[in-house]
Amino acid sequence: MQRNFWGSLLTAGAGAAIVIAGPACAREDEQFVFEIPAQDLSASLRAISLQSGQSIVASGDLVRSRQAPAVSGTFTAEDAVRALLMGSGLEVRRVGDALVVVSAGGGERPAPAELAGGVTQAEGGTIVVTGSHLRGAPASSPVIVIGREDIDQTGATSVEQLMRKLPQNSQGGVNQENFGVTLPDQDVTDHGAGVNLRGLGQRATLVLLDGRRLAPSGYGAYVDISLIPVSLIERVEVLTDGASAIYGSDAVGGVVNFILRDQLDGLETTMQAGATTRGGGEQVLLSQAGGADWGRGHGLLAYEFRGENEIRAGEREFTIGLRPDTFLTPRERRHSVLASLEQAVADSLTFNAIGTYAHRTTERTYFDSTTPLPVGAHAVADSVTVTGELTYLFGNDWRARLEGTYALSDTDQQQTQPGGIELANARDVRNEVVGGALKIDGALFELPGGAVRVALGGELRQESYRDGFESSAFARSEKRVSRDVSSLFGELSIPLVSSVNRMPGMERLELSLAGRFDAYSGTGSAFDPKLGALWSPVEGLDLRASYGTSFRAPLLAEVGGVYDVFYAPAYLAYQDPALAPPGSIIAVLQGSDPDIGPETSRTWSAGAEIAPAFAPGLSLSLNYYSVRFTDRIALPIRSIAVVGDPAFDPIVDHSPDLRELTAIIEGARQTFDVTGPGFSDGGATPADVDVMLDTRVSNTAETTTNGIDAILRYAFEAGTNRLVLDANVTHVLSFDNRLTAASPVSQSLDRPFGPLSWRARGGISWSRGPWAGSLALNYAAGYDDDRRPLLVAVGSWTTVDLNLSYEFEQTASAGLRGLRLTLYAENLFDAAPPPLLPEPGHTSGIGYDPVNASGRGRFVSLQARKSW
């Protein structure tokens, strides 16, 4: 099949996308004899595409439930589509090789720019909607789209592997390869994986499934993307901008929206197997999907199994001092099921529902420094998501949507040793989200530049969290917390100048406004606005900018204000123990601050989209971003010896008020006393306290970062060959942290396990008839390890990925027709990760930085996919 850019773009609305890639690229002036009956618009578009070989892209929200008139006669594909859309309020535009269906008069022109490895960025087109409740994405916000064809090119057997290819995603936090690394977002040991846009933390990236929230995993700090079946994803939309004005909490670093497949007419079987050439890490992926389209509706049922064996330290020569049986990556078995249904109940009423279930077991073996016996970490994770939506079309281009969502994440984790010796680790954590929303959008009135569109809505959501813990040393304890969230939101899109009223120096001018109010029971409320603008002075150049605020509500595990008090000799907490008054006592508070509140951020971005008319197929996207993330919830100290350091004066009270101190101590869960001889109980009371040190987790930290993204794509044909050159480069200019307002700034950029100043992916894709292939280069910058008196250089890491595929044509025998074979080689030249010495004071380690490199080595796999 001829591979096509818009066939991989798949940038449709939150509803089903219609992206039809014809078997051959049709000439613009070629005419066909069409005999298409009056029927559903989506069916008519498919008929034109199949007959003409013309790729057609349309948002499911634009064409859903619309009836098209009959078309009979000789037309070009574009003229036939135009005849279908007559009087519908829609129009067709040609963008590159594709025909794109958009709202009439909106002046909106998709501006394609494809990332390396087949990742696509689209900004300002009506067919991209992540980042907006309107039918049409805000032109001022960059959205990266990874289409189905792009996913196939990576050879990824898991969503985690797929997201590793995206330069804007840092691997810091929960990650299946982050063995032995303690990071701020590290969570319960369930061997999952999250997304960390801009390196701001997995808690600050909102993850959606078909536009709806998922239940977080573990302690609630991240959404486990490794439970999402990669073969059942239609596309991934990544908004690299703050978006709390649209979605509410967590959308600080950005939003990742996984769109599941919901349309398949027939059966599709996928089998993939591979292994690393260094040993270990064998992977198997099996998928079976079946679906049907009955005109006014369609349904899909699919299953995926993924198995992966562990990689052991003895199989990698670069580990330092680890025992050979230590697992560098876990052993995993996962089963996933997807069911979806969409049905037109009436001409203007449509119902759709999607349900997913995933069950994963993981095993990991490591050795504790206190015992020669291996420790076995076993985790079971279950995930359930059920969503339903009623869509009603009314008036002149108005739409109402009633949505309901239920999401569950349940994790059981246990650590044991041979012989049945139980360690103090047996934990079960359960997160649930139940919610509903009502959204209305449509055209308010007409301006010379097009229709002013508005979206309004409200949402109710309940979040609950349960954390149970037990061991041989402690009886079972359980924490249960829940909260209610109420939200109101609105958006406005104002096209002042468009193609219908353009003038010299003003091809397009569009403003967008958004705002959202969220009220959380127990932790207050937040209002977040967002402003955006797009100006196109000449055809092929779009300039855009946006400004907005975002927030992250405290995790349910962080609220409740549970804390303990420790009475101790004051000299233990002094930076210079000699400065502590003899016999003085300090009260140290540890736990969670009862007054903990939301984290807040301010984000602004500016960029340009260049697609010159003199170079068809060439596009360049540039984007500058700046984020100030304040009131971050963090532990304000790294060690207890901070008294006397001016940076920690805000959490030290040298003369605590006795009444206030007594109230604080009486509110503690437990009180411990080590003020006596040999750190025994000395019988201290609040009246004996000379200094109070508040180390409770609270809103103390701050992060500021800024950087630049550059995305280049050039698609062209050379004879019968179609070639695409592309690159995605992200350059972080600064990444500064403060533990408290008085703390000195610490630079996190280009340090072990932190964000890097340069990351990139670029390459070339090729297709010719049934053959296709791609070659991609991945780059991660080097840095200096400053954890020792002398800096130690850690080198950059460059790897190359290759894939080559052949798809049997429709003229092949029945057994081969619809079969596609693909050979993948990740890290083709088996580049080892740059060496990294263990932390000072340690004699063993994995020998590299798993956040910014991988120890898997070369991985080779073969995939067979058959359509029936």
C-alpha positions in Angstrom: 0.0 0.0 0.0 1.2 3.5 -0.8 2.1 5.1 2.5 0.6 8.5 2.9 1.3 11.4 5.3 -2.3 12.2 6.1 -3.0 8.5 6.4 -0.6 8.5 9.3 -1.7 11.8 10.7 -5.0 10.5 12.1 -5.6 13.8 13.7 -9.4 13.6 14.2 -11.7 14.8 17.0 -12.4 13.2 20.3 -14.9 11.0 18.5 -14.1 8.5 15.8 -11.8 9.7 13.1 -12.3 9.0 9.4 -8.9 8.7 7.8 -9.1 6.9 4.5 -5.9 6.2 2.6 -6.4 5.0 -0.9 -4.4 2.2 -2.5 -2.6 4.7 -4.8 -2.1 8.4 -4.9 -4.7 9.9 -7.2 -3.9 12.7 -9.6 -5.7 15.9 -8.8 -7.2 16.2 -12.3 -8.1 12.5 -12.8 -11.9 12.0 -13.2 -14.0 9.0 -12.2 -17.6 7.9 -12.8 -19.3 7.9 -9.4 -22.6 6.3 -8.6 -23.0 6.9 -4.9 -26.5 6.6 -3.3 -27.8 8.9 -0.6 -26.4 7.5 2.6 -24.3 8.3 5.7 -21.7 10.9 4.9 -18.8 8.8 6.3 -19.8 5.9 4.1 -19.9 8.1 1.0 -16.4 9.5 1.8 -15.1 6.0 2.1 -16.6 5.1 -1.3 -15.0 8.0 -3.0 -11.6 7.2 -1.5 -11.7 3.5 -2.4 -12.7 4.2 -6.0 -10.3 7.1 -6.6 -7.4 6.1 -4.5 -7.6 9.6 -2.9 -6.8 9.9 0.8 -9.5 11.8 2.7 -9.3 13.0 6.3 -12.3 14.2 8.4 -13.1 14.6 12.1 -15.6 12.0 13.3 -17.3 14.8 15.2 -17.8 16.8 12.0 -19.4 14.0 9.9 -21.0 11.8 12.5 -24.8 11.3 11.9 -24.7 13.5 8.8 -26.6 12.2 5.7 -25.1 12.9 2.3 -27.0 13.3 -1.0 -26.6 11.0 -4.0 -23.7 11.7 -6.3 -23.9 10.5 -9.9 -21.7 11.4 -12.8 -18.1 12.0 -13.8 -16.0 14.1 -11.3 -12.6 14.4 -9.8 -12.4 13.1 -6.3 -12.3 16.6 -4.9 -15.4 17.7 -6.9 -17.2 14.6 -5.8 -16.5 15.4 -2.1 -17.6 19.0 -2.7 -20.9 17.7 -4.1 -21.4 15.6 -1.0 -20.8 18.5 1.3 -23.1 21.0 -0.6 -25.3 22.7 2.0 -23.8 20.9 4.9 -21.8 23.7 6.4 -18.6 21.8 5.6 -16.1 22.3 2.9 -13.1 20.3 1.4 -9.5 21.5 1.1 -6.5 20.0 -0.4 -3.5 19.7 1.9 -0.5 18.0 0.3 -1.8 14.7 -1.1 -4.9 14.6 1.0 -8.4 16.1 0.9 -9.4 17.4 4.3 -13.0 18.1 5.4 -13.3 21.1 7.6 -16.0 23.6 8.9 -16.9 26.1 6.2 -15.7 29.7 6.6 -13.5 29.0 9.6 -10.4 29.9 7.8 -8.6 27.0 9.4 -5.8 25.4 7.5 -4.1 22.3 8.8 -0.3 22.8 8.9 1.5 19.5 8.9 5.0 19.0 10.2 6.1 15.5 10.8 8.6 14.4 13.5 11.3 11.9 13.1 10.2 8.3 13.1 6.8 9.2 11.8 5.6 11.4 14.6 3.5 14.3 13.4 2.8 17.7 14.7 -0.4 19.5 13.6 -1.3 23.0 14.8 -4.4 25.0 14.1 -6.3 22.4 12.0 -9.9 21.7 12.7 -9.1 18.0 12.8 -6.9 18.1 16.0 -8.8 18.5 19.2 -6.6 17.5 22.2 -6.3 20.8 24.0 -9.8 22.0 23.2 -13.5 21.2 23.7 -14.3 23.0 20.5 -14.5 21.3 17.2 -11.1 22.6 16.1 -7.9 22.7 18.1 -6.6 26.0 19.4 -4.2 27.2 16.8 -1.9 28.7 19.5 -1.1 25.4 21.1 1.3 22.8 19.6 0.0 19.3 19.4 2.2 16.3 18.4 0.3 13.4 16.8 1.7 9.9 16.6 -0.4 8.0 14.1 -0.9 4.2 13.7 1.5 4.0 10.9 4.0 5.9 12.9 3.6 3.5 15.9 4.2 0.6 13.5 7.4 2.1 12.3 8.9 2.2 15.9 8.4 -1.6 16.4 7.3 -0.8 20.0 5.6 -3.7 21.8 4.5 -1.4 24.7 3.4 2.1 25.1 6.3 2.8 27.3 8.7 1.9 24.5 6.8 4.1 22.1 6.9 7.1 24.4 10.7 6.7 24.9 11.0 7.8 21.2 9.5 11.2 21.9 12.3 13.8 22.8 9.8 16.0 24.8 9.2 13.1 27.2 11.8 12.6 30.0 12.1 9.1 31.5 12.5 10.4 35.0 10.0 8.8 37.4 8.3 5.4 37.3 9.9 3.5 34.5 10.5 -0.2 34.0 14.2 0.4 33.3 14.8 2.7 36.3 16.2 0.0 38.5 18.0 1.1 41.6 17.4 4.8 41.0 15.5 6.9 43.6 13.6 9.7 41.8 11.0 12.3 43.0 8.2 10.5 41.3 9.2 7.0 42.3 6.1 5.1 43.4 5.0 1.8 44.8 7.0 -1.0 43.2 4.5 -2.1 40.6 6.9 -2.0 37.7 4.8 0.4 35.7 5.6 3.4 33.6 4.4 7.0 33.3 4.8 10.0 31.1 7.0 13.0 32.1 6.6 15.9 29.6 9.3 18.6 29.9 10.8 16.7 32.9 8.4 18.4 35.3 7.4 15.1 36.8 4.8 12.4 36.0 2.4 14.0 38.4 2.4 17.1 36.2 1.5 15.3 33.0 -2.2 14.6 32.4 -2.8 11.2 30.7 -6.2 10.7 29.0 -7.7 7.7 27.2 -10.0 8.9 24.4 -10.2 12.3 26.1 -11.2 10.9 29.5 -9.2 10.7 32.7 -7.7 7.4 33.8 -7.3 6.2 37.4 -3.8 6.8 38.6 -1.6 3.9 39.7 0.4 3.3 42.9 0.2 6.1 45.4 -1.6 8.2 42.7 1.5 9.9 41.4 1.3 8.6 37.8 -0.9 6.9 35.2 0.5 3.5 34.2 0.7 3.7 30.4 2.3 0.2 30.2 -1.2 -1.2 30.8 -2.5 0.4 27.6 -2.3 -2.1 24.7 -0.1 -0.7 22.0 -1.6 -2.7 19.1 -5.1 -1.2 19.9 -4.0 2.4 19.8 -5.2 4.4 16.8 -3.0 7.4 17.6 -1.5 9.4 20.4 -2.0 13.2 20.7 0.6 15.1 22.8 -0.2 18.7 23.8 3.1 20.2 24.9 1.6 23.2 26.7 -0.2 23.8 30.0 -3.9 23.0 29.7 -5.6 23.2 33.1 -7.9 25.8 31.6 -9.3 22.9 29.5 -8.8 19.8 31.5 -8.2 20.9 35.1 -5.6 19.4 37.5 -2.3 17.8 36.4 -2.0 19.4 32.9 1.1 21.4 33.8 3.7 19.9 31.6 1.1 19.0 29.0 -1.4 16.3 28.0 -1.1 12.9 26.4 -4.3 11.6 24.9 -4.3 7.9 23.8 -7.0 7.4 21.2 -8.1 3.7 20.9 -9.1 2.0 17.7 -12.9 1.8 17.3 -13.4 0.9 13.7 -12.5 -2.3 11.9 -14.6 -4.1 9.3 -13.3 -7.6 9.4 -10.5 -9.4 11.3 -6.9 -8.4 12.0 -4.3 -10.7 13.6 -0.8 -9.5 14.7 2.1 -11.6 15.9 5.5 -10.2 16.9 8.5 -11.8 18.5 12.0 -10.5 19.3 15.0 -10.6 21.6 18.1 -8.6 22.5 21.3 -9.9 20.9 23.2 -9.5 24.2 20.8 -12.0 25.9 17.5 -11.7 27.8 14.6 -9.4 27.2 12.7 -11.7 24.9 9.4 -10.3 23.9 6.2 -11.7 22.4 3.1 -9.7 21.3 -0.1 -11.4 20.1 -3.2 -9.4 19.1 -6.5 -10.4 17.6 -9.1 -7.8 16.7 -12.5 -8.1 15.0 -15.0 -5.5 14.0 -18.0 -4.7 11.9 -19.5 -1.6 10.3 -23.3 -1.7 9.7 -23.8 1.7 8.2 -25.3 3.6 11.1 -22.9 2.1 13.6 -19.9 0.0 14.2 -18.3 -2.2 16.9 -14.9 -3.6 17.8 -13.7 -6.4 20.1 -9.9 -6.9 20.5 -7.5 -8.8 22.7 -3.7 -8.3 23.2 -1.1 -10.4 25.1 2.4 -9.2 25.8 5.1 -11.2 27.4 8.7 -10.0 28.2 11.5 -11.8 30.0 13.9 -10.2 32.3 17.4 -8.9 31.6 19.9 -9.9 34.2 23.0 -8.0 35.4 25.2 -11.0 34.4 24.0 -10.5 30.8 25.4 -6.9 30.7 29.1 -6.3 31.2 28.7 -2.7 32.1 27.0 -3.3 35.5 29.2 -2.6 38.5 29.3 -5.0 41.4 25.8 -6.3 40.9 25.1 -10.0 41.4 24.6 -11.8 38.1 21.0 -12.8 39.0 19.9 -9.2 39.7 17.1 -8.2 37.3 17.8 -5.0 35.4 14.3 -5.1 33.9 11.3 -7.1 35.2 9.7 -10.2 33.8 6.2 -9.3 32.6 3.0 -10.9 31.4 0.0 -8.7 30.4 -3.5 -9.4 29.0 -5.6 -6.6 27.6 -9.2 -6.5 26.2 -10.9 -3.7 24.4 -14.6 -3.5 23.4 -16.2 -0.5 21.6 -19.6 0.4 20.1 -21.0 3.3 18.3 -24.5 3.6 17.1 -26.6 6.3 15.5 -29.8 6.1 17.6 -31.5 8.8 15.5 -30.5 11.2 12.7 -29.1 13.6 15.3 -28.4 11.3 18.3 -25.4 9.0 18.6 -24.3 6.7 21.4 -20.8 5.4 21.8 -19.1 3.3 24.6 -15.6 1.9 25.1 -14.5 -0.6 27.8 -11.0 -1.7 28.5 -9.5 -4.2 30.9 -5.8 -5.1 31.6 -4.2 -7.5 33.9 -0.4 -7.6 34.4 2.0 -9.6 36.5 5.6 -8.7 37.0 8.5 -10.3 38.8 11.9 -8.8 39.8 14.8 -10.2 41.8 17.4 -8.1 43.5 19.8 -8.4 46.5 19.5 -6.3 49.6 22.8 -5.1 51.1 21.9 -6.5 54.5 21.5 -10.2 53.4 23.0 -12.6 50.9 19.6 -13.9 50.0 17.8 -12.7 46.9 14.6 -10.6 47.3 11.7 -11.3 45.0 9.4 -8.4 44.1 6.1 -9.6 42.8 3.4 -7.2 41.6 -0.1 -7.6 40.1 -1.8 -4.7 38.4 -5.4 -4.5 37.2 -6.9 -1.6 35.2 -10.5 -1.1 34.2 -11.9 1.8 32.2 -15.5 2.2 31.0 -16.7 5.3 29.1 -20.0 6.2 27.5 -21.2 9.2 25.6 -24.4 10.5 24.0 -23.9 13.1 21.3 -26.9 15.2 20.2 -26.7 17.6 17.2 -29.2 20.4 17.2 -29.8 23.9 15.7 -27.4 25.2 13.2 -24.1 23.4 13.9 -24.6 22.9 17.7 -23.6 19.8 19.6 -24.3 18.5 23.1 -22.4 15.7 24.7 -23.3 13.8 27.9 -20.3 11.7 29.1 -19.8 9.2 31.9 -16.6 7.5 33.0 -15.5 4.9 35.5 -11.8 4.1 35.9 -10.1 1.7 38.3 -6.4 0.9 39.0 -5.6 -1.8 41.5 -2.0 -2.8 42.5 -0.9 -5.6 44.8 2.8 -5.7 45.6 4.8 -8.1 47.8 8.4 -8.8 48.5 9.6 -12.2 49.8 12.8 -14.2 50.2 13.4 -17.9 49.6 12.3 -20.1 52.4 9.2 -18.0 53.0 11.0 -15.2 54.9 8.7 -12.2 54.5 10.1 -8.7 54.3 8.2 -5.6 55.6 6.6 -5.1 52.2 3.1 -6.2 51.3 1.0 -3.5 49.9 -2.3 -3.2 48.0 -3.2 0.2 46.5 -6.5 1.0 44.8 -7.5 4.2 42.9 -10.9 4.9 41.5 -12.4 7.7 39.5 -16.1 8.1 38.8 -17.3 11.1 36.8 -19.7 12.7 34.4 -19.7 15.7 32.2 -22.1 17.8 30.1 -20.5 19.8 27.2 -22.2 22.0 24.6 -20.4 23.7 21.7 -21.4 25.5 18.5 -21.3 28.7 16.5 -22.5 31.8 18.3 -22.5 34.3 15.5 -20.7 35.2 12.3 -17.8 37.6 11.9 -16.3 38.6 8.6 -13.6 36.1 9.3 -15.9 33.2 10.1 -18.1 31.9 12.9 -17.3 32.7 16.6 -17.5 29.3 18.3 -18.1 28.6 22.0 -17.9 25.6 24.2 -19.4 25.4 27.7 -19.5 22.6 30.2 -19.6 21.2 33.7 -18.1 18.1 35.3 -18.6 16.2 38.5 -16.0 13.6 39.6 -15.3 11.5 42.7 -11.8 10.3 43.3 -11.0 7.6 45.9 -7.8 6.1 47.3 -7.1 3.0 49.5 -3.7 2.0 50.7 -3.2 -1.2 52.7 0.1 -2.3 54.2 1.1 -5.3 56.3 4.1 -7.5 57.1 5.5 -9.9 59.7 6.6 -6.9 61.8 3.5 -4.8 61.5 -0.2 -5.5 61.6 -2.3 -4.5 58.6 -3.0 -0.8 58.4 -5.2 0.9 55.9 -5.7 4.4 54.7 -8.9 5.4 52.8 -9.4 8.9 51.3 -11.8 10.3 48.9 -12.8 13.7 47.5 -15.3 15.3 45.2 -14.4 17.6 42.3 -16.8 20.0 40.7 -15.8 21.9 37.6 -17.2 24.6 35.2 -15.4 25.5 32.0 -15.7 27.5 28.8 -13.8 28.3 25.5 -14.2 30.9 22.8 -12.6 30.9 19.3 -12.7 34.2 17.4 -11.6 34.2 13.8 -11.0 37.9 13.0 -9.4 37.3 9.6 -9.5 34.2 7.4 -9.4 33.1 3.8 -12.7 34.8 3.1 -11.6 38.3 4.2 -7.8 38.2 4.1 -5.8 41.3 3.1 -2.1 42.0 2.4 -0.1 41.2 5.5 -3.0 39.5 7.1 -3.9 36.1 5.8 -5.3 34.9 9.1 -5.8 36.2 12.6 -7.5 34.2 15.3 -7.9 34.6 19.1 -8.8 31.9 21.6 -9.9 32.2 25.2 -10.5 29.5 27.8 -11.1 29.3 31.5 -11.9 26.6 34.0 -12.9 26.6 37.7 -12.3 23.5 39.8 -13.4 23.0 43.4 -11.9 20.2 45.4 -13.5 19.1 48.7 -11.0 19.6 51.4 -8.2 21.3 49.5 -9.8 24.4 48.0 -10.4 25.6 44.5 -8.6 27.0 41.5 -9.4 29.1 38.4 -7.1 28.8 35.4 -7.4 31.0 32.3 -5.6 30.6 28.9 -5.2 33.1 26.1 -4.0 32.3 22.6 -3.4 34.1 19.3 -2.5 33.0 15.8 -1.4 35.5 13.1 -0.5 34.5 9.5 1.0 37.5 7.7 1.6 35.6 4.5 0.5 32.2 3.1 2.7 29.5 4.5 3.7 31.3 7.7 1.8 31.1 11.0 2.9 32.9 14.1 1.4 31.9 17.4 1.5 32.6 21.1 -0.3 31.5 24.3 -0.3 32.2 28.0 -2.1 30.4 30.7 -2.0 29.1 34.3 -2.3 25.5 35.4 -2.4 23.6 38.7 -1.9 20.1 40.2 -4.1 19.1 43.1 -2.4 17.3 46.0 -2.5 13.5 45.6 -5.0 11.8 47.8 -2.0 10.0 49.4 -0.7 13.5 50.3 -3.8 15.0 51.9 -5.1 14.3 55.4 -2.3 16.0 57.4 -1.0 12.8 59.0 2.4 13.6 60.7 4.6 12.4 63.6 6.7 14.4 66.1 10.2 13.4 67.2 11.8 14.9 70.4 15.6 14.7 69.9 18.8 16.4 71.0 19.0 19.6 69.1 22.7 19.2 68.0 21.6 16.3 65.6 19.7 18.9 63.5 22.4 21.6 63.5 24.6 22.1 60.4 27.4 22.8 62.9 26.6 20.7 66.1 28.9 22.9 68.2 26.5 25.8 67.7 23.6 24.0 69.4 23.0 25.2 73.0 24.1 22.4 75.5 21.1 20.2 76.4 18.8 21.9 74.0 15.9 19.8 72.5 14.4 20.0 69.1 10.9 18.9 67.9 11.0 17.5 64.4 7.8 17.3 62.5 7.6 14.6 59.8 4.7 13.6 57.5 2.2 15.7 55.6 1.2 19.3 56.3 -2.6 19.6 57.1 -2.6 22.9 55.1 -1.2 21.4 51.9 -2.6 23.0 48.8 -2.4 22.8 45.0 0.7 23.3 43.0 0.5 26.2 40.5 2.2 27.1 37.3 2.4 29.9 34.7 3.2 28.9 31.1 3.7 30.9 28.0 4.8 29.8 24.6 5.5 31.3 21.2 6.3 29.8 17.9 6.1 29.7 14.1 4.8 27.2 11.5 6.5 27.5 8.1 5.2 25.7 5.0 6.5 27.6 2.0 4.6 27.4 -1.2 7.8 27.3 -3.3 8.8 24.0 -1.6 5.8 21.6 -1.5 6.1 19.0 1.2 8.5 21.1 3.3 7.4 22.3 6.8 9.2 23.6 9.8 7.8 24.1 13.3 9.6 26.2 16.0 8.3 26.5 19.5 9.6 28.3 22.6 8.2 27.5 26.0 8.7 28.9 29.5 7.2 27.3 32.7 7.3 28.6 36.3 6.1 25.8 38.5 5.5 27.1 42.1 4.1 25.8 45.4 5.4 22.3 44.5 4.7 19.7 47.1 8.0 18.3 48.3 10.1 17.3 51.3 11.9 20.5 52.1 15.2 18.9 53.2 17.6 16.3 52.0 19.1 15.7 55.5 18.1 16.7 59.0 21.2 18.8 59.7 19.9 22.1 58.4 19.5 24.3 61.4 21.9 27.3 61.0 21.7 27.2 57.2 19.9 30.4 56.1 18.3 28.6 53.2 16.1 26.6 55.6 15.2 29.4 57.9 11.5 29.2 56.7 11.1 25.8 58.3 13.0 26.5 61.5 11.5 28.2 64.5 14.1 29.1 67.2 11.5 30.3 69.7 8.3 28.3 69.1 5.1 29.6 70.8 4.3 27.1 73.5 0.5 27.2 72.9 0.9 26.7 69.1 3.6 24.0 69.6 1.4 22.1 72.0 -1.5 22.2 69.6 0.7 20.9 66.8 2.1 18.0 69.0 -1.4 17.1 70.2 -2.5 16.8 66.5 0.3 14.3 65.7 -0.4 10.7 64.9 2.5 9.5 67.1 5.2 11.1 69.3 8.7 9.6 69.6 11.3 10.6 72.2 15.0 10.0 71.9 16.3 12.7 74.2 17.4 10.4 77.0 20.8 8.7 77.5 21.6 6.4 74.6 18.7 8.0 72.7 16.2 6.5 75.1 12.9 8.1 76.1 13.8 11.2 78.0 10.2 12.2 78.9 10.4 15.5 77.0 7.3 17.8 76.8 6.4 20.7 74.6 7.7 23.0 77.3 11.2 21.5 77.0 11.5 22.3 73.2 13.9 25.0 72.2 13.7 24.6 68.4 11.1 23.3 66.1 12.0 21.9 62.6 9.1 21.4 60.2 10.1 18.8 57.6 6.6 17.9 56.6 5.8 17.6 53.0 4.3 20.9 52.0 4.1 23.5 49.2 7.7 24.7 49.4 9.5 23.9 46.2 9.8 25.8 42.9 10.9 24.8 39.4 11.5 27.1 36.4 12.4 25.8 32.9 12.4 27.0 29.4 13.4 25.6 26.0 12.9 25.3 22.3 11.4 22.6 20.1 12.3 22.4 16.4 10.4 20.0 14.0 11.3 19.7 10.4 9.7 17.5 7.7 10.3 17.3 4.0 8.2 14.8 1.9 8.9 14.4 -1.8 8.8 11.8 -4.6 11.7 10.5 -6.7 10.3 8.5 -9.5 8.1 5.8 -8.0 9.8 6.3 -4.6 8.2 8.4 -1.9 10.7 9.8 0.7 10.2 11.7 3.9 13.0 13.4 5.8 12.2 14.5 9.3 13.7 15.6 12.6 12.5 16.5 16.1 14.9 18.4 18.3 14.3 19.7 21.8 16.8 22.0 23.5 16.2 22.8 27.2 17.8 26.1 28.0 17.5 26.0 31.8 16.0 23.8 34.5 16.2 25.4 38.0 14.9 24.1 41.3 14.5 25.5 44.8 13.6 23.4 47.8 12.3 26.4 49.7 11.7 30.1 48.9 15.0 30.9 50.7 17.0 28.0 49.2 19.7 28.7 46.6 18.9 27.7 43.0 20.1 24.3 42.1 20.5 23.4 38.4 19.0 20.0 37.5 19.9 20.1 33.8 22.5 17.8 32.5 23.0 15.9 35.8 22.6 12.2 36.5 19.0 11.0 36.2 17.8 14.6 35.2 16.6 16.2 32.0 19.1 16.8 29.3 19.9 20.0 27.4 19.6 18.2 24.0 17.5 15.3 22.8 16.6 14.5 19.2 15.2 12.0 16.8 15.5 12.2 13.1 15.6 10.0 10.0 14.3 9.1 6.6 11.2 7.0 5.6 10.8 5.4 2.2 8.1 3.6 0.3 7.7 2.1 -3.1 4.8 -0.1 -4.0 4.5 -2.9 -1.4 7.8 -2.1 0.1 8.4 0.5 2.9 11.2 1.2 5.4 12.7 3.8 7.7 15.9 4.6 9.4 15.9 6.8 12.5 18.7 8.2 14.7 18.1 8.9 18.4 20.4 11.3 20.3 20.8 12.1 24.0 23.4 14.7 25.1 26.2 14.0 27.5 26.8 15.7 30.8 29.2 16.0 33.7 28.6 13.9 36.9 29.1 16.4 39.7 28.4 14.1 42.6 32.1 14.0 43.4 34.8 16.6 44.0 36.1 16.1 40.5 33.7 16.2 37.6 33.4 12.9 35.6 32.3 13.2 32.0 29.3 11.0 31.0 29.2 10.7 27.2 26.3 11.3 24.8 24.3 8.4 23.5 23.4 7.8 19.9 21.4 4.9 18.6 19.9 3.9 15.2 16.6 2.2 14.6 15.7 0.4 11.3 12.5 -1.2 10.0 11.7 -2.8 6.6 8.3 -4.0 5.6 6.5 -5.7 2.7 2.8 -5.8 2.2 1.3 -8.4 -0.1 -0.9 -6.9 -2.8 -4.6 -7.6 -3.3 -3.7 -9.8 -6.3 -1.8 -12.3 -4.0 -3.3 -15.6 -3.0 -6.0 -15.6 -0.3 -3.5 -16.7 2.4 -1.1 -13.9 1.6 -3.6 -11.1 0.7 -3.6 -8.5 3.4 -0.4 -9.8 5.0 2.3 -7.4 6.1 5.7 -8.6 7.3 8.0 -6.2 9.1 11.5 -6.6 10.4 12.6 -4.2 13.2 16.0 -3.5 14.7 16.2 -1.1 17.6 19.7 0.2 18.4 20.9 -1.4 15.2 24.6 -1.0 16.1 24.2 -2.2 19.7 25.5 1.0 21.3 26.2 0.5 25.0 24.9 3.2 27.4 27.5 5.7 28.5 29.2 4.5 31.8 28.1 6.1 35.0 29.9 5.4 38.3 27.8 4.5 41.4 26.8 7.1 43.9 29.6 8.2 46.3 29.8 5.7 49.1 28.4 2.8 47.0 30.4 0.0 45.5 27.7 -1.3 43.1 25.3 0.0 40.6 23.8 -0.7 37.2 26.7 1.3 35.6 24.6 3.7 33.5 21.9 6.3 33.7 18.6 4.5 33.0 16.7 7.8 32.7 18.7 8.9 29.7 19.9 5.6 28.2 18.9 2.0 28.0 20.8 -1.2 28.9 18.8 -3.4 26.5 21.2 -3.1 23.6 20.3 -4.2 20.1 16.7 -5.6 19.9 15.5 -7.4 16.8 12.0 -8.5 16.1 9.7 -9.8 13.3 6.1 -8.9 13.0 3.3 -10.4 10.9 0.0 -8.6 10.5 -2.9 -10.1 8.6 -6.2 -8.6 7.6 -9.0 -11.0 7.0 
